[in-house]
């Protein structure tokens, strides 16, 4: 029995796993080192072992996953570079906005004179000489208009200065008779000349001379810039189109040339039709003013013709106001006659003359023209108002050439058709 018990004890001892044995997930520190007791549920996992161990205290979970992606610094640098380029482009655009507007005006002027220049070039004249002749004609017409308008203004200013003492005497006499005062023109002149506000006004005017001079010089420089660019655009038009088409594929070259031809036709047609209507309006106004004996009839006629046709929306009223005022100085009834002529001629122009002259050039709806003028004024001011109508006419023609149209269905045709007018027959009188 004793031998049997010893055998059993040895067998049980052999079945117990050695805590230091590496094959059984030992918790010891190595051979010969201190041993830790084994947990009842199995061996204790050790950090850093090949199994599913726990990370050491203070270590970042995930290992390689916690590193910064390699693309993130490049993306940040790319975003910063894009923002810097945008800011630089915005700053450059705001600095060059004046030059860009001048180039836009020059381009439309070149499109306007393109048909005349091409016609003279087709007859054997050099294109540069033809462009010079056209710009010389435009300069002569503009200078003549300004000279006539300046003579009108100078004459009116001289007349007002000469009659100013008489106006003051009449006003003082009316005040004395109404309020029973004893005012004198000499006393009023002395008080005005010795006043502080007049001294300050003279000082401010003297300091503002430099600002006015800078504004005049800036305007002359802009006119020179527009003239040079428009001359080069018109003289080198074929070369410019050739250079533009050389960087485009063959399929796009035809579209660019077609768009260019449409722009030339619409812009030139708009300016020529407006010029013809300005000539007719000026001649009619001159005849009326000459018959009535209103002074400065040629200058006033040219003013009415140009302003009424080339100033959108309010040009008619602005052009008719000056002749009415000048006629009023001659006779109040003459002012009424001139006003009646302006109203009647405007109706004739709107319903008879303008549809026939612009039917083949800038035939756009009046509401579209009015909206385009407002939009152009909001974007570019007076320049936008001038070029809005030819730009919209060009866009409308371009879209009409490429937008596909379909036949109307019976329902759409019947719902949008105009109602027919019924003719009323009256019985014949015997």
C-alpha positions in Angstrom: 0.0 0.0 0.0 2.8 2.3 0.7 4.4 1.7 -2.6 1.1 2.3 -4.3 0.6 5.6 -2.5 4.1 6.8 -3.5 3.5 5.9 -7.1 0.2 7.9 -7.1 1.9 10.9 -5.5 4.7 10.9 -8.1 2.2 10.6 -11.0 0.1 13.6 -9.6 3.3 15.6 -9.2 4.3 14.9 -12.8 1.0 16.0 -14.1 1.3 19.5 -12.5 2.8 21.9 -15.1 6.1 23.5 -14.1 5.6 27.3 -13.6 9.0 28.0 -15.1 8.5 26.0 -18.2 8.3 28.1 -21.3 6.1 25.6 -23.2 3.3 26.1 -20.7 3.2 29.9 -20.7 5.5 30.4 -17.7 5.2 33.5 -15.7 8.7 33.3 -14.5 11.5 35.6 -15.4 13.7 33.0 -17.0 15.6 30.0 -15.9 16.7 30.2 -12.4 14.8 33.4 -11.7 11.9 34.0 -9.3 8.7 32.4 -10.2 5.2 33.8 -10.0 2.2 31.7 -9.2 0.0 30.7 -12.1 -3.5 32.2 -12.3 -6.3 29.8 -11.7 -7.7 30.4 -15.2 -4.5 29.8 -17.0 -1.1 31.5 -17.5 -0.8 35.3 -17.1 -0.1 37.1 -20.4 3.2 38.9 -20.5 3.8 42.3 -22.2 6.0 42.1 -25.3 5.5 38.4 -25.9 4.5 37.0 -29.2 0.9 36.4 -28.1 -1.9 38.8 -27.3 -0.1 40.7 -24.7 -1.0 44.0 -23.0 1.0 47.2 -23.9 3.3 48.5 -21.3 2.3 51.4 -19.1 2.5 54.8 -20.9 3.0 53.3 -24.4 0.8 54.7 -27.3 -1.8 52.1 -28.5 -1.7 51.1 -32.1 2.1 51.2 -32.7 2.6 52.2 -36.3 -1.0 53.3 -36.7 -0.3 56.4 -34.4 2.3 57.8 -36.8 1.4 60.9 -39.0 0.5 60.0 -42.6 3.1 60.8 -45.1 0.7 62.7 -47.4 -0.5 65.1 -44.7 2.4 67.6 -44.8 2.3 67.7 -48.5 -1.4 68.4 -48.4 -1.0 71.2 -45.9 1.8 72.8 -48.0 -0.4 72.4 -51.2 -3.4 74.1 -49.5 -1.2 77.0 -48.2 0.3 77.4 -51.7 -3.2 77.6 -53.2 -4.4 80.1 -50.7 -1.2 82.3 -51.3 -1.8 82.1 -55.1 -5.4 83.1 -54.7 -4.5 86.1 -52.6 -1.8 87.1 -55.0 -4.1 86.8 -58.0 -6.9 88.8 -56.2 -4.4 91.6 -55.3 -3.1 91.7 -58.9 -6.6 91.7 -60.3 -7.6 94.7 -58.2 -4.5 96.5 -59.1 -5.0 95.9 -62.8 -8.8 96.4 -63.0 -8.4 99.8 -64.6 -6.1 98.5 -67.3 -8.5 95.5 -68.0 -11.5 97.8 -68.4 -9.5 100.0 -70.8 -8.5 96.9 -72.8 -12.2 95.8 -72.9 -13.3 99.2 -74.2 -10.5 99.2 -76.8 -11.6 95.7 -77.9 -15.1 96.8 -78.5 -13.9 99.9 -80.4 -11.8 97.7 -82.6 -14.8 95.5 -83.3 -16.8 98.6 -84.2 -14.3 99.8 -86.8 -13.5 96.3 -88.1 -16.0 96.3 -91.0 -14.9 99.6 -92.3 -11.2 98.8 -92.0 -11.7 95.4 -93.7 -13.7 97.0 -96.5 -10.9 99.6 -97.2 -8.3 96.8 -96.9 -10.2 94.7 -99.5 -10.0 97.7 -101.9 -6.2 97.7 -101.8 -5.4 100.0 -98.9 -3.0 98.9 -96.3 -4.7 97.8 -93.1 -2.7 100.1 -90.8 -3.5 103.1 -93.0 -7.2 102.2 -93.1 -7.2 102.0 -89.3 -5.5 105.4 -89.1 -8.0 107.0 -91.4 -10.9 105.6 -89.3 -9.5 106.8 -86.1 -8.7 110.2 -87.6 -12.3 110.6 -88.7 -13.5 109.6 -85.2 -11.1 112.1 -83.6 -12.3 115.0 -85.9 -15.9 114.3 -85.1 -15.3 114.2 -81.4 -13.1 117.3 -81.4 -15.7 119.2 -83.4 -18.5 118.2 -81.0 -16.4 119.2 -78.0 -15.5 122.6 -79.6 -19.2 123.4 -80.4 -20.3 122.3 -76.9 -17.5 124.3 -75.4 -18.5 127.4 -77.3 -22.1 126.9 -76.2 -21.0 126.6 -72.5 -18.6 129.5 -72.8 -21.2 131.8 -74.3 -23.8 130.9 -71.6 -21.2 131.4 -68.8 -20.2 134.8 -70.2 -23.9 135.9 -70.4 -24.5 134.7 -66.9 -21.5 136.6 -65.5 -22.5 139.8 -67.4 -26.0 139.6 -66.1 -25.2 138.6 -62.6 -25.2 142.2 -61.1 -28.6 142.8 -62.7 -29.9 139.5 -61.2 -28.6 140.6 -57.7 -30.2 144.1 -58.0 -33.5 142.5 -59.0 -33.4 140.1 -56.0 -32.4 142.9 -53.5 -35.2 145.1 -54.9 -37.8 142.4 -54.4 -36.6 141.7 -50.9 -36.7 145.4 -49.9 -40.2 145.9 -51.3 -41.5 142.7 -49.6 -39.8 142.9 -46.2 -39.4 146.7 -46.0 -35.6 146.5 -45.6 -32.9 148.8 -46.9 -30.3 146.3 -48.3 -27.6 147.5 -50.6 -25.6 145.5 -53.2 -22.4 147.2 -52.2 -22.9 146.3 -48.5 -23.7 142.7 -49.4 -20.6 142.5 -51.6 -18.3 143.9 -48.9 -19.7 141.5 -46.3 -19.3 138.5 -48.6 -15.8 139.4 -49.6 -14.7 139.8 -45.9 -16.4 136.6 -44.8 -14.5 133.7 -43.4 -16.3 131.0 -45.4 -15.2 132.7 -48.7 -11.6 132.8 -47.5 -11.8 129.1 -46.6 -13.5 128.3 -50.0 -10.7 130.0 -51.9 -8.0 128.1 -49.9 -9.7 124.8 -50.5 -10.1 125.6 -54.2 -6.4 126.5 -54.5 -5.4 123.2 -52.8 -7.9 121.3 -55.1 -6.2 122.5 -58.3 -3.6 119.8 -58.0 -6.4 117.1 -57.6 -8.2 118.5 -60.7 -5.0 118.5 -62.7 -4.2 114.9 -61.7 -7.7 113.8 -62.7 -7.4 115.5 -66.1 -4.0 114.0 -66.7 -5.3 110.6 -65.6 -8.2 110.9 -68.0 -5.9 111.8 -70.9 -3.7 108.8 -70.1 -6.7 106.5 -70.2 -7.8 107.9 -73.5 -4.3 107.4 -74.9 -4.2 103.8 -73.6 -7.6 103.0 -75.1 -6.7 104.6 -78.4 -3.4 102.6 -78.7 -4.9 99.3 -77.8 -7.9 99.8 -80.1 -5.6 100.8 -83.0 -3.4 97.6 -82.5 -6.5 95.4 -82.2 -8.0 96.8 -85.4 -4.8 97.0 -87.4 -3.6 93.5 -86.4 -7.0 91.8 -86.3 -6.1 89.0 -88.7 -2.8 88.4 -87.0 -4.5 88.3 -83.6 -7.1 85.8 -84.8 -4.3 83.7 -86.3 -2.3 83.6 -83.1 -5.4 82.7 -81.1 -6.4 79.9 -83.4 -2.9 78.5 -83.5 -3.2 77.3 -79.8 -6.6 75.7 -80.3 -7.5 72.3 -81.9 -9.0 72.4 -85.4 -12.5 71.7 -84.1 -12.4 74.8 -81.8 -10.8 77.1 -84.4 -14.0 77.3 -86.5 -16.1 78.1 -83.4 -13.7 80.9 -82.3 -13.8 82.4 -85.8 -17.5 82.2 -86.0 -17.9 83.9 -82.6 -15.5 86.6 -83.7 -17.5 87.3 -86.8 -20.7 87.5 -84.8 -19.2 89.9 -82.4 -17.9 92.1 -85.2 -21.2 92.1 -87.0 -23.2 92.9 -83.9 -20.9 95.6 -82.4 -20.3 97.3 -85.7 -24.0 97.2 -86.6 -25.0 98.6 -83.2 -22.6 101.6 -83.5 -23.4 102.3 -87.1 -27.2 102.1 -86.6 -26.8 104.4 -83.5 -24.7 106.8 -85.5 -27.2 107.0 -88.3 -30.0 107.6 -85.9 -27.9 110.3 -84.2 -27.4 112.0 -87.5 -31.1 112.0 -88.3 -32.0 113.2 -84.9 -29.4 116.0 -85.0 -30.6 117.2 -88.4 -34.2 117.2 -87.3 -33.4 119.1 -84.1 -31.3 121.6 -86.0 -34.1 122.4 -88.4 -36.6 123.0 -85.5 -34.1 125.2 -83.5 -33.1 127.2 -86.6 -36.7 127.9 -87.4 -37.4 129.1 -83.9 -34.3 131.2 -83.8 -32.8 129.5 -80.8 -29.0 130.3 -80.4 -26.3 127.7 -80.8 -28.5 125.5 -82.9 -25.6 123.4 -84.4 -24.1 122.6 -81.0 -27.5 121.8 -79.5 -28.4 119.5 -82.5 -25.2 117.6 -82.1 -25.7 117.3 -78.4 -29.2 115.9 -78.9 -28.1 113.4 -81.6 -25.1 112.0 -79.7 -26.4 112.0 -76.1 -29.9 110.6 -77.0 -28.4 107.6 -78.9 -25.3 106.7 -77.0 -26.4 107.3 -73.4 -28.7 104.4 -72.6 -32.1 104.7 -70.9 -31.9 108.4 -69.8 -30.1 109.8 -72.8 -33.3 111.0 -74.5 -34.4 113.1 -71.5 -30.9 114.3 -70.7 -30.4 115.4 -74.4 -33.8 117.2 -74.6 -33.4 119.1 -71.3 -30.6 121.4 -72.6 -32.4 122.7 -75.8 -35.6 123.3 -73.7 -33.7 125.4 -71.2 -31.9 127.4 -73.9 -35.2 128.0 -75.7 -36.8 129.1 -72.5 -34.3 131.9 -72.2 -35.5 133.2 -75.6 -39.2 132.7 -75.2 -41.2 130.3 -72.8 -43.4 129.3 -75.7 -40.3 128.2 -77.7 -39.4 125.9 -74.8 -42.9 124.3 -75.0 -42.5 123.9 -78.8 -39.1 122.2 -78.4 -40.4 119.9 -75.7 -43.3 118.9 -77.9 -40.9 118.2 -80.8 -38.7 116.0 -78.6 -41.7 114.0 -77.4 -43.1 113.5 -80.9 -39.8 112.6 -82.5 -39.0 110.1 -79.7 -42.2 108.3 -80.5 -41.4 108.3 -84.2 -37.9 107.0 -83.5 -39.1 104.2 -81.2 -41.9 102.9 -83.4 -40.8 103.6 -87.0 -37.1 104.5 -87.3 -35.4 102.3 -84.8 -37.1 98.9 -85.7 -36.1 99.4 -89.4 -32.5 100.3 -88.7 -31.8 97.8 -86.0 -33.8 94.8 -87.2 -30.7 93.2 -88.8 -28.1 94.3 -86.3 -29.1 94.3 -82.6 -32.7 93.1 -82.7 -33.1 92.4 -78.9 -36.2 92.8 -76.7 -36.5 96.2 -75.0 -36.8 94.5 -71.6 -33.6 92.6 -72.3 -31.8 95.7 -73.4 -32.9 97.6 -70.2 -31.8 94.7 -68.0 -28.5 94.5 -69.7 -27.9 98.2 -69.2 -28.6 97.9 -65.5 -26.3 94.9 -65.2 -23.5 96.6 -67.1 -23.9 99.8 -65.0 -23.7 97.7 -61.8 -20.5 95.9 -63.0 -18.5 98.6 -64.8 -20.4 101.8 -64.4 -20.8 104.1 -67.4 -18.5 101.9 -69.5 -20.7 98.8 -68.8 -23.8 100.8 -69.7 -22.3 101.7 -73.1 -21.1 98.2 -74.1 -23.9 96.2 -72.5 -26.3 96.2 -75.4 -23.7 95.1 -78.1 -22.4 92.5 -75.7 -25.8 91.0 -75.0 -26.7 91.2 -78.7 -23.5 89.2 -79.5 -24.3 86.6 -76.8 -27.8 86.3 -78.1 -26.7 85.8 -81.6 -24.1 83.3 -80.5 -26.6 81.3 -78.5 -29.1 81.4 -81.3 -26.5 79.9 -83.6 -25.7 77.0 -81.3 -28.8 76.3 -79.3 -31.0 73.7 -80.9 -34.7 74.6 -81.3 -37.7 72.2 -81.6 -41.1 72.5 -83.2 -43.9 73.4 -80.8 -46.5 70.9 -80.0 -50.2 71.6 -80.7 -50.9 72.3 -77.0 -47.9 74.7 -76.7 -48.7 76.4 -80.0 -52.4 76.9 -79.1 -51.6 78.2 -75.6 -49.0 80.8 -76.7 -50.6 81.9 -80.0 -51.9 85.4 -80.2 -55.7 85.8 -80.4 -56.9 86.8 -83.8 -58.6 90.1 -84.1 -62.2 89.9 -85.4 -63.1 92.3 -88.1 -66.2 94.2 -87.6 -68.1 94.9 -90.8 -70.2 98.0 -90.9 -73.1 98.3 -93.3 -72.5 100.3 -96.3 -74.3 103.6 -96.6 -76.3 104.1 -99.8 
